[in-house]
Amino acid sequence: MCGCDYGDVLMRSKNYVVLPDDKDPKYFGIFTKNRSFYRTFFPLLIIVVLQQLAALMVNMVDNIMLGRYTELALSGATLVNQLQFMLQQIAAGIGMGIVVLASQYWGQRRLEPIRKIISVGVRFGLIIGIVFTVLSFLFPVQILSIFTDDALVVEEGVRYLRIICWTYVVFSISNSLMYSLQSVETAMIGTVMSISTIFINFCCNYCLIYGRFGFPEMGIRGAATATLISRIVELIIILTYVFRIDKKLKMKPVDFLSFEKDYVRDYIIIATPVTLSGLLWGVAQAAQTAVLGHISATVIAANSIAIVIFQIFAVVGMSCANVASVVTGKTIGQGRFELVKSYAKTMQVIFIIIGLISGALLFLCKDLIVDFYTISDETKSLALSFITVLSITTIGTCYEYPVESGIISGGGLTKYPAVVDNLFMWLFTVPSAFLSAFVFHFPPIITFCFLKADQFLKCIPNAITVNRYHWVRILTRED
């Protein structure tokens, strides 16, 4: 292992590392005194936040503009977005597989293995995108009927899905490439790409949804067409950067044709748990929407509004997972194991602070943002109630998610998030919400509380696990 010179201080069993019990005040305390951490963490966090925020704003633009068109169009698009969310979770798992492996090689500045890992990840992303496109195009009614029995909402959703499904392949490729660049601390291009998408999507939405400047009034189909155009532009931008501008990886199209079974095996071992976790998490979120969707169309619309607004305000905490994974993996790759404990403690405190700020801002701004929507008073009142609950659970989300999917997963133990997320989701969240809605017939706000309670409950096992440091793994191969 490059850079490892601690002799007997480090004990290994296969790829497991026992960290040195170093009490040097240079490394330990609430905040690390190693300045290189802050020079890496916060600049990368700012760039990733801008990138994620821009991507979320695309969804919010669709959400608001369709909400101002008709509530039925908003509900239809919301159903389709559950499928998109499931794809995003799987694609995130594929991308995290790239990050976890590539960041350790990046710590050693070994570029050839990184290129091979990226090649494998992009191909897996392409396969997933094709599967989602084919299923969505062939069985749109059957898929959307899972989420609601409202025929009008399903009909509107099908009109949206018939077009939006073509974005799935494009998104899967560009998403894998964005994660690839993050693994080597190149994230600005993702921000540029996402910001350009906002402007394109907004302009196309305005023209195609409402029929402005001589364009036909397409309603929900116009929103789908605008998103398709935006995704294609995204892919063109990132491919141009990867092949023509990037000076770190210097990848060529031929690199994506290479196949080395050792790196494929490594990638599958690391990426499979987080990808399956993403799939099951996406299914679980779809199940949550199905629970709410079978209550009423009003609940669907209110939930859509609340979730989109929550994602905007929680974006910093969620982005911390990507950054923590890169920082942790890079540090392990460098062999600087004495810094891992210090960095983990510092990041946990940062996550909690971000959670408190995000939750407070969400609560204070909820009325102002919801007023942008043209919706019924009942939907507005319910959306505000949902957002109030989310302003509290945001604190837990901003801690538990980056701890398990950032620090622990980035350290090499990718199986952990898969186990914890799905145990809580399938043994507590979905069953309790189902009982609340269909057996005890509690009000929607009570059911919503059951759906979000796991965001606090998962903090307990995550806090215990991350501070035991059994998650540190050496994943790189020797030259």
N, C-alpha and C positions, 0 to 999 in steps of 0.2 A: 504494500500500500504506500503510495507516494506521500512524502511529508510526515511519516510516522516515525518518531524517534523516542518513544517513551519507555521502551524496554519492557520491564515487568509491570509497569504501572497499568498497562492495558492488558486485559485478558479477553481472549476471543474464543467463541465456540461457533465455528463456521463463520457467519458474517455478523454475529452479535458482538457488541463492544460493551465492556464494563467501564464506565467513565471514571477518570481519576477523581479521588476525593480531595480536591484542591480547595483550600479556604483562603487563597490569596485574595485580598480585598480588591485587587485590580480586576478580578473577574466576577466576584460574588457580591450580592447585595440585591436590593430591590431593582436597581437599574445598573446595567453593566457599565463599567468605566472604559470599556474598549470603544474608542471612537469610530472604528471602522464599521461597527454594527450600524450606527446611526447614519453613516455616510452611504451605506448600502440600503438599509431598510426604508427610510423615509423618502428618498428620491424615487425608488422603485414603487413604493406605495402610491405616491402622488400620480405617477404615470398610469399605473394599473387602475386606480380609482377613476381617473379621467376616461380611460378606455371603457371600463365597465359602466360608468355613468352615462357615457354617450350611447352605449349599446342599449341600456335600459330606457333612455329617453326616446329611442325609436319606438319601443313598445308603448311608452306613455303617450307619445304623439298619436299613435293609432288608437289607443284607448280613449283619449279625450276627444279626438275628432269623430270617431264612431259614436261616442257617447252623445255628442252634440248633433249627430245625424238622426239616429233612432236608438232607443234602448234595446230594441230587438237585435239590431246589428251588433251592438256591444256584447250582448249575451251570446250571439252566435260566434263571434270572434273569440270570446273567452273560452268557449268549449275547445276550439281548435288550438288555442294557446296552451292547453293542457298537454296536447300531443307535442307541441313545440317544446314545452318545458321538459317533457320526458326525454326528447332528443338532446336537449341542452345538457341534461344531467349525464346521459351516457357519453356525449361528446366531451364533457368536462372530465369524466373518468379516463377517457382515452388521452386527453391532454395532460392530466395529472400523471399518468404513466410516463409520458415523455419528460415532464418536469422532474419527477423524482429521480429517474435514472440520469437524465442529461445534466442536471445541476451538479451531481457528484463528479461527473467527468469534467464539467466546467470548472469546478474547484481545482482540478488537476491540469486544466488548460489542454485537454486532449480532445481535439475537434473531430477526428475521424470517427470514433465511436458515437459521438453526438449525431453526426450526419446519418449514420446507420439507424440509430434509434428513431430519429425523426422520420426517416423513410418508412419504418415499420408502423409508427403511429398514424401517419397520414393515410396509409393504405387501410388501416382498420377504420379510420374515420370515414373514408370513402365508402366502404362496405356498409356501414351503419346508415349513412345517408341514403344509399340506394334502397335499402330495405324499407326505411320509413316512407320514402317517396312511392314505392310500388304499392305498399299496403294502403297508404292514404288515398292513392288514386283509384285503386280497385274497390275498396270497401269503405267509402266515406260515411255512408249512412249508418252502417253497422258499428263503426268506431264511435261516432258522435252520440249514438243512441245509448251508449254505456253511461254517459254523463247526465242525461236528462231524458224524460219522457215527453217533453214539450215539443210537439211536432214542428211548430213554427220556428223555434230556436234551432232545431236540428236542420231544418231546410235552409235557414240562413247560414248556418255554419258550413253546410256542404258547399254552398256557393263560394265561400271563402277558402275552404280546404282544397277545392279543385285547382286553384291557382297557387296557393301558398305552398303546396306540397313540393313544387319544383325548386323551392329554396333550400330544401333539406340537404341535398347533395352539396350545393354550393357552400352552405353554412358549415357543414361538417369538415370540409377541406380547409376553409379559411380559419376555423376555430382551432384545428390541430396545428396549423402554422403559427397562429398567435401564441399558443402555449409553448411551441418550440422556441420562439424568439424570447419569450419571458424566461425560459430556463437558462439563457445566456445573458440575462439582464438587458435585453433589448425589448422595450415595451412601447416606446414612443410611436412607432408606426401603427400599432393597434389603436392608439388614441386618435391619430390622424385619420385612420380608416373609419373609425366609429363616428367621429365628428362630421366627416363628409357624408356619412350615411344619414345623419340626422337631417341635414339640409336637403338632401335629395329626397328623403322619405317625406318630409314635411311638404315640400313643393309638389311632389307627385300626389300625395294624399289630397291636398287642397284642390288640385285640378281634377283628379279622377273620382274622388268621393262625391264632391258637390257639383262637378261639371262646370268648372271655371275656365276662362280663356279659350273657349271653343271646344274644350274636351267634353266627351259624353259624361253624364251623371251615372256613375257605375256603383255608387253606394259601397257595400262591403267588398264587392269584387274590385273596386278601385283601390281600397286599402291593401288588398292582397297583391295587386299588380305593382303598387308602389313599393311594397316590401321586397318583391322579387327583383325589381330594378336595383334597389339599394344593395341587396346581397350580391348581385353580380358585380356591381362597382367595387364593393368590398374585396371580393376575390381578385379582381384585376389589380387593385392597389397593392395587396399583400404579395401577390405573385411577382409583380414588378419589383417590389422591394427585395424580396428573397433572392431573386435571380440576377438583378441588375445593380442594386445599391448596397446591400448588406456587405460589410467588410469583415465580420467575425466568422461566420460559418462558411461563406463563399460557396453556397450550394449551387449545383447545376441540375437540370432536369434528369440527367442520367443517374444522379444519386438516388432518385426515387425508384429506380429499377433494380438496385442492388438487393441481394438477399443473402444474409448470413444467419444460419440457424441459431448460433449462440446468442446473438442479440435479439432474435425473434423470441427465443425461449426466455431470456431475461425480461423482455418487455411483457410477455404474456403473464409471467409470474407476478410482476409488479402491477400491471394495469388491470388484470382480470378482477381482483377484488374490488377496486374502486369503480370499475365499469359496471360490474354486476350491482354494486351498491347504488350507483347512479340510476340504473334501470329500475331496481326495486323502489328506490326513493321516488322516481318519476311515477311509477305505478301507484305508489302510496299517495302522492299528491293528487293524481287523477282520481283515486278512490275518495279522497277528501272532497274534491270538487263534485264527484258523483253524489256524495252524501248531501252536500249543500244544494246541488242542482235538482235533486228530487224533492226538495222542500218547495221552491218556487223560483221563477225567473228573476224576481226581485232580489232574492238572496244571491243568485249567480252574479248579477250586475254589481251588487254591493261588495261581494267578495272580490270581484275583478278589480274594482276601483281601489279597495283597501290594500290588496296585495301589490299592485303596481306602485302605489305611493310608498308602501313599506320598503319595497326593493330599492327605491331611490334613496331613502334616508338611511338604509342599512348597508349601502354600497361600500362604505369605507371598511366596516367590520368584515363584510364578506370578502372584499379584496385582500384583506390581511391574510387569508388562507393561501392565496397564490404567492404572496411575498414571503410569508413564513416558510413555505415549502422550499422556495428557491434559496433563502438564507440558510436554512437548516441543512439542506442537501449540499450546498456549496461548502459550508463549514466542515461537514463530515468528509467531503471529498478532499479538502485541503489537509485532512488529518489533524485539525486543530480541535481535538476532542475536549480540551480543557475549557473551551469557550461554549460548548453546547449547553451545559447547565445554565450558565450565566445568561445566554441569549434566550433560552426558553423561559426563564423567570421574568426577564424584562418584557418579552413579548406578551406574556399573560397579563401583566399590569397594563400594558398599552391597550390590549383588547378590552379590558374592563372599562377603562376611561373612555374609549371610543363608544362602547355600548351605552354608557350613561349619557353621553352627549347626544348620540343619535336618537335615543329614546325620547329625550327631552325635546329635541327639535321636532320630531315627528308629532308629538302631542301638541306642541304650540302652533304648528303650521297646518294642522289637519283641516280646520274650517276653511281657511283661505284657499286651499287647493281643491277641496271637494266642490266649492262654489263654481269652479270652472266647468263642471259637468252640467249638462241639461238633462236632469233626471227628476223623477218624482220625489215628493217629500219623504215617502216611505223608504225609498232606496237611499236617499241622502242620509236619513237618520240612522239607518242600519249600517251604512258605510262608515259613518263617524264612530259608531259603537265598536265596529270591528277594528278601526284604526286605534282607538283607545286601548284595546287589548294588546294590539301589536306594539304600541309604544312602550309597554311594559316588557313583553317577551323579547323585544329587540335587544335588551341588555344581555339576556341569556344567549341569544343567537350570536351576538358579536363576540362572545367568549367561547362558547362550545364549538362553533363551526371552525374557526381558524385554529383552535387547539387540536382538534381531531383530524381535520383535513389539511391543515397546514404544518404544524410542528410534528405531530406523531406520524402522519402519512409521509411528510417530507423527509422524516428521519429513516424511512424505509419500511415501517410497519403498516403497509397499506391495507391489511386485512382488518385492522382495528375499526376504522370508520364504518366499514361494511357491516360488521357485527353489531356495533352499538346502535347505529342509525336504524337498522331494520328490526332489531329486538324491540326497541322502544316504539317504532312505528306500528308493527304488526301485532305486538302483544298488548299495547296500551292505546295508542292514539286512534287508530282506525276502529277497533272494537268499541271503545268508550264513546266515540262520536256517533257510531252507528246506533248504539243503544240510546244515546241521548236524543237523536233525531227521530228514530222510528219505533222505539219501544216505549220510552218515557215521554216522548213528544215535548221535550223541553224547548224553550224559545231558541231561535237561531243563534243568539249571542252566547248562550250556554254551550251549545254544540261547538261553536267557534272556539271557545275557551278550551274545550277538550282537545281540539285539533292542534292547538298551539302550546299546550302545557309541556310537551316534551322538550321545548327549547330551554326550559329551566331544569327539568329533570336530568337531561344529559350532561349538565355542567358537573354533576357529582362524580360519575365515573371518569369523565375526562380530566377533571382536576386531580384525581387520585393517580390516574395512569401517567399523565404527562410529567408528574413530579417523581415518578419512580425510575424513569429513564431506561426502561427495558426496550424502548422502541428504536434505539440507535442501531442501524444496520449499515455495513459496508457492502455496497452493491456493485462496485466497479470491478472490471476484470483487469488482470495484469496485462501489460503489453506483451 
